[in-house]
Amino acid sequence: MRYTIFLFFGLLASSIARAQSAEDAATPPVDPTNLEADSTDPAREAAALLTEKYTLDADQTAEVYTVQLRKQRNLAEILPLKTQNQPVYLNKLNSIQRGTQASIRRLLKTDAQRDLFQQSMADQRRLRAEKMRELQAKGASALAIEEAILEIYFE
């Protein structure tokens, strides 16, 4: 009986390790100095823009690329909801945007980088508030307002 339990946990641990290594192998290694190489990769493009905007070092560039890969994967997962269940889609899109921004904020090291990030977030909030007032004045539905607001996204 004891042997069976140990065998079970051993197989479980090895399958978890194998799944993680397969996931890591599927993600191409990032070369922080060559982010412009593949212009068809939206994660690489976004990472290059953020690297330029915040003047990130090599470690930060690799981290921001990982964040952008995660964002693209999450967006691809919720895409079917856009037509099937738009309120759920918008809620998940908001969560992805907030999570991405929080991850980027965490990896910024210098005060200048953080200040620039805070300014970008303030600009985003201001533009979203203006858009909300504009659409409310036109009598748009709450769903249309939320969709328009989520289109204003900086990171």
Backbone as ProteinMPNN parsed JSONL, in Angstrom:
{"seq_chain_A": "MRYTIFLFFGLLASSIARAQSAEDAATPPVDPTNLEADSTDPAREAAALLTEKYTLDADQTAEVYTVQLRKQRNLAEILPLKTQNQPVYLNKLNSIQRGTQASIRRLLKTDAQRDLFQQSMADQRRLRAEKMRELQAKGASALAIEEAILEIYFE", "coords_chain_A": {"N_chain_A": [[0.829, -1.187, 0.0], [1.885, 1.264, 0.858], [3.925, 1.527, -0.986], [2.46, 1.877, -3.345], [1.269, 4.364, -2.898], [3.54, 6.034, -2.775], [4.47, 5.631, -5.365], [2.353, 6.724, -6.832], [2.481, 9.491, -6.075], [5.026, 10.049, -7.01], [4.73, 9.705, -9.798], [2.863, 11.725, -10.234], [4.331, 14.04, -9.559], [6.339, 13.904, -11.51], [4.837, 14.174, -13.855], [3.827, 16.749, -13.582], [6.193, 18.23, -13.643], [7.031, 17.627, -16.233], [4.972, 18.776, -17.726], [5.369, 21.478, -17.162], [7.913, 21.863, -18.266], [7.361, 21.402, -20.938], [5.68, 23.531, -21.481], [7.449, 25.659, -21.081], [9.224, 25.132, -23.148], [7.66, 25.694, -25.316], [7.539, 28.428, -25.313], [9.359, 30.811, -26.919], [12.804, 31.67, -26.43], [13.753, 34.892, -25.26], [15.417, 37.522, -26.833], [16.605, 40.249, -25.569], [17.875, 42.325, -26.858], [17.03, 42.294, -29.425], [14.292, 42.951, -30.149], [12.82, 43.904, -32.276], [12.871, 42.113, -34.311], [10.819, 40.311, -35.216], [8.126, 41.414, -36.64], [5.541, 40.547, -36.752], [4.734, 39.54, -34.389], [2.73, 40.408, -31.846], [3.264, 40.625, -29.098], [6.007, 40.949, -28.995], [6.261, 43.353, -30.379], [4.845, 45.1, -28.656], [6.428, 44.869, -26.374], [8.79, 45.978, -27.324], [7.989, 48.631, -27.761], [7.355, 49.401, -25.128], [9.849, 49.074, -23.95], [11.281, 51.075, -25.2], [9.784, 53.312, -24.4], [9.984, 53.376, -21.551], [12.689, 53.145, -21.191], [13.975, 50.557, -20.594], [16.077, 48.103, -18.977], [18.004, 45.146, -19.9], [17.087, 42.909, -18.374], [14.594, 43.82, -17.483], [13.372, 44.15, -19.947], [13.152, 41.521, -20.867], [11.376, 40.576, -18.931], [9.118, 42.216, -19.406], [8.463, 41.358, -21.93], [7.644, 38.75, -21.363], [5.379, 39.343, -19.841], [3.815, 40.549, -21.82], [3.491, 38.386, -23.559], [1.899, 36.731, -21.958], [-0.34, 38.37, -21.745], [-1.218, 38.439, -24.456], [-1.819, 35.724, -24.828], [-3.912, 35.417, -22.965], [-5.786, 37.209, -24.039], [-6.353, 35.913, -26.446], [-7.624, 33.669, -25.459], [-10.047, 34.667, -24.459], [-11.317, 35.709, -26.645], [-13.473, 34.345, -28.102], [-15.62, 34.964, -26.448], [-16.336, 37.517, -27.054], [-18.304, 37.7, -29.008], [-20.136, 35.87, -28.06], [-20.792, 36.359, -25.323], [-20.853, 39.306, -24.403], [-20.793, 41.063, -22.047], [-19.367, 39.495, -20.156], [-17.015, 39.148, -21.568], [-16.046, 41.82, -21.659], [-15.633, 42.273, -18.945], [-13.61, 40.396, -18.387], [-11.639, 41.36, -20.144], [-11.104, 43.832, -18.966], [-9.972, 42.899, -16.582], [-7.667, 41.635, -17.575], [-6.313, 43.837, -18.658], [-5.867, 45.39, -16.336], [-4.305, 43.606, -14.835], [-2.056, 43.342, -16.491], [-1.071, 45.963, -16.461], [-0.47, 46.176, -13.732], [1.559, 44.265, -13.522], [3.522, 45.402, -15.147], [4.002, 47.762, -13.744], [5.142, 46.695, -11.426], [7.629, 45.767, -12.33], [9.123, 47.987, -12.935], [11.95, 49.891, -12.052], [13.352, 52.314, -11.523], [12.867, 55.668, -10.247], [12.205, 57.521, -12.199], [11.111, 55.901, -14.211], [8.861, 54.893, -12.859], [7.487, 57.296, -12.34], [6.875, 58.134, -14.946], [5.202, 56.032, -15.679], [3.083, 56.407, -13.843], [2.16, 58.869, -14.753], [1.255, 58.129, -17.295], [-0.848, 56.435, -16.567], [-2.509, 58.279, -15.288], [-3.155, 59.923, -17.457], [-4.554, 58.053, -18.989], [-6.756, 57.524, -17.302], [-7.941, 60.085, -17.321], [-8.622, 60.424, -20.054], [-10.415, 58.296, -20.326], [-12.44, 59.11, -18.571], [-13.334, 61.442, -19.858], [-14.319, 60.321, -22.232], [-16.357, 58.747, -21.203], [-18.122, 60.692, -20.151], [-18.803, 61.978, -22.537], [-20.131, 59.924, -23.995], [-22.217, 59.342, -22.243], [-23.622, 61.715, -22.369], [-24.589, 61.518, -24.935], [-26.369, 59.517, -24.58], [-25.725, 56.803, -24.641], [-25.676, 53.21, -24.219], [-24.907, 51.367, -21.191], [-23.257, 49.195, -21.669], [-22.116, 49.833, -24.159], [-20.706, 52.087, -23.417], [-18.857, 51.027, -21.587], [-17.417, 49.337, -23.296], [-16.269, 51.205, -25.068], [-14.682, 52.637, -23.307], [-12.82, 50.732, -22.471], [-11.361, 50.465, -24.759], [-9.586, 52.502, -24.672], [-6.499, 52.319, -23.846], [-3.293, 52.108, -22.49], [-0.942, 50.564, -22.0]], "CA_chain_A": [[0.0, 0.0, 0.0], [2.777, 2.41, 0.956], [4.62, 1.591, -2.267], [1.51, 2.414, -4.318], [1.114, 5.799, -2.623], [4.772, 6.686, -3.218], [4.485, 5.566, -6.817], [1.372, 7.695, -7.308], [3.011, 10.84, -5.91], [6.173, 10.181, -7.908], [4.205, 9.93, -11.144], [2.227, 13.039, -10.237], [5.39, 15.054, -9.586], [7.025, 13.887, -12.805], [3.95, 14.701, -14.898], [3.786, 18.203, -13.407], [7.47, 18.756, -14.131], [7.043, 17.483, -17.681], [4.051, 19.771, -18.28], [6.013, 22.784, -17.068], [9.014, 21.955, -19.226], [6.763, 21.499, -22.266], [5.193, 24.908, -21.614], [8.628, 26.504, -21.226], [9.805, 24.891, -24.465], [6.794, 26.322, -26.307], [7.811, 29.855, -25.304], [10.701, 31.029, -27.456], [13.626, 32.524, -25.581], [13.73, 36.275, -25.708], [16.675, 38.236, -26.962], [16.187, 41.608, -25.269], [18.489, 43.308, -27.746], [16.504, 42.151, -30.775], [12.842, 42.854, -30.066], [12.191, 44.319, -33.518], [13.133, 41.103, -35.334], [9.61, 39.713, -35.76], [7.097, 42.441, -36.533], [4.218, 39.943, -36.726], [4.469, 39.118, -33.022], [2.256, 41.582, -31.113], [3.928, 40.705, -27.796], [7.345, 41.494, -29.238], [6.078, 44.768, -30.724], [4.472, 45.834, -27.445], [7.604, 44.903, -25.5], [9.733, 46.942, -27.894], [7.47, 49.973, -27.485], [7.506, 49.681, -23.694], [11.283, 49.202, -23.69], [11.666, 52.417, -25.639], [9.074, 54.321, -23.602], [10.482, 53.423, -20.173], [14.134, 52.871, -21.233], [14.162, 49.373, -19.758], [17.323, 47.363, -19.156], [17.808, 43.832, -20.53], [16.249, 42.064, -17.52], [13.241, 44.355, -17.531], [12.855, 43.885, -21.287], [12.749, 40.111, -20.888], [10.179, 40.45, -18.097], [7.978, 42.855, -20.064], [8.091, 40.47, -23.03], [6.874, 37.667, -20.748], [4.079, 39.923, -19.488], [3.07, 40.745, -23.058], [3.095, 37.052, -24.034], [0.774, 36.31, -21.124], [-1.485, 39.194, -22.146], [-1.695, 37.966, -25.757], [-2.426, 34.407, -24.629], [-5.187, 35.627, -22.285], [-6.707, 37.827, -24.993], [-6.772, 34.878, -27.392], [-8.542, 32.762, -24.772], [-11.366, 35.268, -24.245], [-11.847, 36.227, -27.906], [-14.809, 33.832, -28.448], [-16.651, 35.589, -25.625], [-16.683, 38.833, -27.6], [-19.58, 37.576, -29.709], [-21.046, 35.0, -27.327], [-21.236, 36.944, -24.061], [-20.056, 40.525, -24.371], [-20.501, 41.575, -20.694], [-18.302, 38.685, -19.558], [-15.806, 39.494, -22.32], [-15.559, 43.125, -21.216], [-15.13, 42.095, -17.579], [-12.318, 39.704, -18.479], [-10.712, 42.279, -20.791], [-10.706, 44.78, -17.927], [-9.063, 42.186, -15.674], [-6.388, 41.444, -18.273], [-5.646, 45.137, -18.738], [-5.4, 45.77, -14.998], [-3.214, 42.707, -14.473], [-0.879, 43.705, -17.286], [-0.547, 47.222, -15.932], [0.135, 45.901, -12.423], [2.824, 43.56, -13.757], [4.49, 46.373, -15.665], [4.343, 48.661, -12.634], [6.027, 45.964, -10.509], [8.986, 45.553, -12.85], [9.833, 49.26, -13.077], [12.901, 50.001, -10.94], [13.798, 53.669, -11.208], [11.816, 56.641, -9.97], [11.795, 58.124, -13.474], [10.227, 54.941, -14.869], [7.599, 54.869, -12.112], [6.799, 58.567, -12.558], [6.328, 58.096, -16.304], [4.082, 55.092, -15.641], [1.98, 57.064, -13.143], [1.635, 59.896, -15.661], [0.495, 57.424, -18.332], [-2.099, 55.968, -15.966], [-3.341, 59.464, -15.073], [-3.667, 60.296, -18.78], [-5.551, 57.055, -19.371], [-7.965, 57.782, -16.508], [-8.54, 61.331, -17.791], [-9.25, 60.161, -21.353], [-11.573, 57.426, -20.107], [-13.497, 59.921, -17.96], [-13.876, 62.302, -20.914], [-15.098, 59.474, -23.145], [-17.565, 58.34, -20.496], [-19.03, 61.846, -20.128], [-19.27, 62.196, -23.906], [-21.103, 58.894, -24.364], [-23.398, 59.502, -21.399], [-24.375, 62.85, -22.911], [-25.258, 61.035, -26.143], [-27.363, 58.522, -24.19], [-25.268, 55.454, -25.003], [-25.933, 52.177, -23.213], [-23.794, 51.101, -20.273], [-22.365, 48.244, -22.333], [-21.367, 50.57, -25.185], [-19.774, 52.968, -22.708], [-17.768, 50.202, -21.058], [-16.601, 48.884, -24.428], [-15.492, 52.347, -25.561], [-13.691, 52.995, -22.288], [-11.757, 49.727, -22.466], [-10.524, 50.65, -25.948], [-8.552, 53.474, -24.306], [-5.568, 51.509, -23.054], [-1.963, 52.624, -22.793], [0.224, 49.677, -21.859]], "C_chain_A": [[0.88, 1.26, 0.0], [3.518, 2.613, -0.368], [3.72, 2.219, -3.336], [1.336, 3.92, -4.14], [2.349, 6.554, -3.091], [4.865, 6.709, -4.742], [3.536, 6.603, -7.42], [1.924, 9.117, -7.224], [4.238, 11.079, -6.794], [5.734, 10.445, -9.338], [3.551, 11.305, -11.27], [3.275, 14.146, -10.343], [6.087, 15.083, -10.94], [6.133, 14.432, -13.919], [3.817, 16.218, -14.794], [5.06, 18.826, -13.953], [7.534, 18.7, -15.654], [6.124, 18.515, -18.336], [4.673, 21.161, -18.241], [7.135, 22.917, -18.087], [8.477, 22.048, -20.65], [6.25, 22.913, -22.51], [6.363, 25.86, -21.811], [9.251, 26.348, -22.608], [8.966, 25.555, -25.556], [7.028, 27.822, -26.388], [9.219, 30.088, -25.819], [11.513, 31.915, -26.524], [13.67, 33.924, -26.158], [15.147, 36.817, -25.775], [16.346, 39.707, -26.763], [16.775, 42.65, -26.209], [17.884, 43.288, -29.137], [14.984, 42.005, -30.752], [12.148, 43.221, -31.372], [12.268, 43.244, -34.596], [11.865, 40.573, -35.986], [8.459, 40.698, -35.594], [5.692, 41.855, -36.53], [3.831, 39.489, -35.33], [4.028, 40.335, -32.204], [2.918, 41.732, -29.743], [5.307, 41.33, -27.948], [7.259, 42.987, -29.577], [5.768, 45.599, -29.483], [5.653, 45.943, -26.492], [8.631, 45.907, -26.014], [9.285, 48.375, -27.622], [7.649, 50.351, -26.018], [8.972, 49.845, -23.317], [11.765, 50.594, -24.069], [11.047, 53.492, -24.745], [9.692, 54.496, -22.222], [11.993, 53.253, -20.077], [14.488, 51.732, -20.274], [15.525, 48.745, -20.014], [16.992, 45.968, -19.7], [16.906, 42.925, -19.698], [14.796, 42.52, -17.559], [12.595, 44.083, -18.888], [12.379, 42.441, -21.4], [11.471, 39.912, -20.078], [8.958, 41.049, -18.786], [7.536, 42.028, -21.271], [7.254, 39.303, -22.503], [5.473, 38.148, -20.382], [3.219, 40.081, -20.742], [2.649, 39.412, -23.689], [1.876, 36.554, -23.271], [-0.488, 37.079, -21.519], [-2.069, 38.701, -23.467], [-2.378, 36.603, -25.647], [-3.805, 34.554, -23.98], [-6.218, 36.261, -23.219], [-7.223, 36.804, -26.003], [-7.785, 33.929, -26.756], [-9.941, 33.356, -24.633], [-12.01, 35.767, -25.536], [-13.215, 35.647, -28.285], [-15.936, 34.474, -27.638], [-17.114, 36.925, -26.189], [-18.03, 38.794, -28.314], [-20.599, 36.765, -28.919], [-21.633, 35.662, -26.087], [-20.421, 38.21, -23.807], [-19.825, 41.081, -22.964], [-19.382, 40.801, -19.995], [-16.977, 38.996, -20.249], [-15.218, 40.808, -21.824], [-14.995, 43.057, -19.804], [-13.755, 41.434, -17.593], [-11.259, 40.585, -19.143], [-10.202, 43.311, -19.79], [-9.715, 44.133, -16.961], [-7.689, 41.984, -16.307], [-5.62, 42.758, -18.332], [-5.076, 45.547, -17.383], [-4.234, 44.897, -14.55], [-1.929, 43.027, -15.217], [-0.247, 44.984, -16.757], [0.116, 47.016, -14.572], [1.479, 45.192, -12.585], [3.899, 44.514, -14.264], [4.937, 47.308, -14.553], [5.329, 47.989, -11.677], [7.45, 45.849, -11.031], [9.772, 46.841, -13.049], [10.684, 49.511, -11.842], [13.226, 51.435, -10.557], [12.602, 54.586, -10.954], [11.307, 57.281, -11.258], [10.833, 57.204, -14.224], [8.863, 54.924, -14.188], [6.799, 56.152, -12.328], [6.154, 58.612, -13.943], [5.119, 57.161, -16.371], [2.871, 55.744, -14.98], [1.346, 58.146, -14.019], [0.8, 59.256, -16.768], [-0.847, 56.954, -17.794], [-3.048, 57.139, -15.707], [-3.951, 59.933, -16.396], [-4.76, 59.335, -19.236], [-6.85, 57.29, -18.611], [-8.695, 59.034, -16.999], [-9.27, 61.111, -19.117], [-10.487, 59.274, -21.213], [-12.735, 58.21, -19.502], [-14.146, 60.837, -18.996], [-14.769, 61.507, -21.86], [-16.411, 59.056, -22.496], [-18.577, 59.488, -20.474], [-19.628, 62.099, -21.516], [-20.355, 61.197, -24.287], [-22.36, 58.969, -23.51], [-24.263, 60.651, -21.901], [-25.139, 62.451, -24.172], [-26.324, 59.998, -25.824], [-26.991, 57.102, -24.567], [-25.562, 54.473, -23.869], [-24.688, 51.952, -22.359], [-22.777, 50.16, -20.91], [-21.51, 48.939, -23.398], [-20.339, 51.495, -24.541], [-18.583, 52.173, -22.204], [-16.842, 49.728, -22.175], [-15.709, 50.014, -24.948], [-14.392, 52.736, -24.582], [-12.522, 52.013, -22.307], [-10.882, 49.801, -23.716], [-9.414, 51.661, -25.693], [-7.621, 52.769, -23.332], [-4.153, 51.853, -23.466], [-0.834, 51.608, -22.733], [0.004, 48.441, -22.663]], "O_chain_A": [[0.641, 2.196, -0.763], [3.71, 3.746, -0.81], [4.192, 3.017, -4.146], [1.264, 4.662, -5.12], [2.231, 7.597, -3.733], [5.292, 7.703, -5.328], [3.874, 7.274, -8.396], [1.843, 9.869, -8.195], [4.455, 12.194, -7.269], [6.295, 11.306, -10.016], [3.678, 11.966, -12.3], [3.117, 15.081, -11.128], [6.393, 16.155, -11.462], [6.629, 15.086, -14.836], [3.707, 16.9, -15.814], [5.01, 19.839, -14.65], [8.037, 19.626, -16.29], [6.46, 19.068, -19.383], [4.52, 21.936, -19.184], [7.291, 23.97, -18.705], [9.085, 22.712, -21.49], [6.37, 23.436, -23.618], [6.277, 26.779, -22.626], [9.749, 27.318, -23.178], [9.494, 25.936, -26.601], [6.749, 28.434, -27.42], [10.182, 29.611, -25.217], [10.963, 32.818, -25.893], [13.631, 34.12, -27.372], [15.962, 36.592, -24.879], [15.857, 40.356, -27.687], [16.227, 43.744, -26.34], [18.181, 44.161, -29.953], [14.45, 41.033, -31.285], [10.981, 42.875, -31.554], [11.768, 43.455, -35.701], [11.837, 40.4, -37.205], [7.881, 40.798, -34.511], [4.729, 42.594, -36.324], [2.688, 39.086, -35.116], [4.847, 41.2, -31.897], [3.113, 42.854, -29.276], [5.722, 42.145, -27.124], [8.079, 43.783, -29.12], [6.348, 46.666, -29.278], [5.859, 46.987, -25.872], [9.268, 46.606, -25.226], [10.104, 49.233, -27.29], [8.042, 51.473, -25.699], [9.305, 50.663, -22.459], [12.553, 51.211, -23.353], [11.711, 54.462, -24.38], [9.902, 55.621, -21.768], [12.529, 53.221, -18.969], [15.199, 51.922, -19.287], [16.066, 48.837, -21.116], [15.824, 45.653, -19.933], [16.047, 42.239, -20.253], [13.881, 41.702, -17.656], [11.396, 43.813, -18.961], [11.319, 42.175, -21.967], [10.583, 39.165, -20.49], [7.878, 40.457, -18.757], [6.349, 42.004, -21.597], [6.268, 38.913, -23.127], [4.493, 37.433, -20.593], [2.026, 39.776, -20.72], [1.575, 39.319, -24.285], [0.936, 36.02, -23.861], [-1.571, 36.502, -21.614], [-3.285, 38.558, -23.587], [-3.395, 36.358, -26.296], [-4.759, 33.896, -24.395], [-7.392, 35.891, -23.192], [-8.397, 36.828, -26.372], [-8.695, 33.443, -27.428], [-10.926, 32.62, -24.684], [-13.158, 36.21, -25.508], [-14.064, 36.402, -28.758], [-17.079, 34.521, -28.093], [-18.187, 37.409, -25.828], [-18.806, 39.746, -28.235], [-21.803, 36.954, -29.09], [-22.83, 35.543, -25.824], [-19.424, 38.185, -23.086], [-18.718, 41.549, -22.698], [-18.545, 41.397, -19.318], [-15.939, 39.095, -19.594], [-14.012, 40.896, -21.593], [-13.995, 43.707, -19.499], [-12.844, 41.869, -16.888], [-10.097, 40.556, -18.739], [-9.013, 43.629, -19.768], [-8.73, 44.758, -16.569], [-6.666, 42.145, -15.641], [-4.415, 42.789, -18.085], [-3.934, 45.999, -17.296], [-3.28, 45.393, -13.952], [-0.842, 42.986, -14.641], [0.973, 45.072, -16.623], [1.153, 47.617, -14.292], [2.429, 45.489, -11.861], [5.055, 44.433, -13.849], [6.124, 47.612, -14.435], [6.247, 48.637, -11.174], [8.392, 45.836, -10.239], [10.974, 46.791, -13.306], [10.208, 49.366, -10.715], [13.362, 51.737, -9.371], [11.483, 54.314, -11.388], [10.114, 57.552, -11.39], [9.853, 57.67, -14.806], [7.83, 54.938, -14.857], [5.578, 56.107, -12.483], [5.023, 59.073, -14.093], [4.131, 57.464, -17.039], [1.757, 55.648, -15.495], [0.126, 58.312, -14.017], [-0.249, 59.785, -17.137], [-1.866, 57.058, -18.477], [-4.258, 57.005, -15.887], [-5.126, 60.298, -16.447], [-5.769, 59.754, -19.803], [-7.929, 57.261, -19.204], [-9.923, 59.044, -17.085], [-10.404, 61.559, -19.285], [-11.486, 59.48, -21.902], [-13.888, 57.998, -19.878], [-15.367, 60.992, -19.012], [-15.845, 61.966, -22.242], [-17.452, 59.015, -23.152], [-19.759, 59.278, -20.749], [-20.816, 62.398, -21.644], [-21.386, 61.58, -24.839], [-23.455, 58.689, -23.997], [-25.491, 60.572, -21.865], [-26.214, 62.985, -24.445], [-27.106, 59.631, -26.701], [-27.876, 56.277, -24.791], [-25.68, 54.865, -22.708], [-23.573, 52.298, -22.749], [-21.572, 50.315, -20.711], [-20.318, 48.66, -23.519], [-19.236, 51.665, -25.059], [-17.435, 52.587, -22.37], [-15.622, 49.719, -22.013], [-14.531, 49.799, -25.233], [-13.297, 53.12, -24.991], [-11.366, 52.416, -22.175], [-9.778, 49.257, -23.728], [-8.414, 51.681, -26.411], [-7.92, 52.642, -22.145], [-3.841, 51.887, -24.657], [0.178, 51.814, -23.402], [0.863, 47.559, -22.686]]}, "name": "protein", "num_of_chains": 1, "seq": "MRYTIFLFFGLLASSIARAQSAEDAATPPVDPTNLEADSTDPAREAAALLTEKYTLDADQTAEVYTVQLRKQRNLAEILPLKTQNQPVYLNKLNSIQRGTQASIRRLLKTDAQRDLFQQSMADQRRLRAEKMRELQAKGASALAIEEAILEIYFE"}
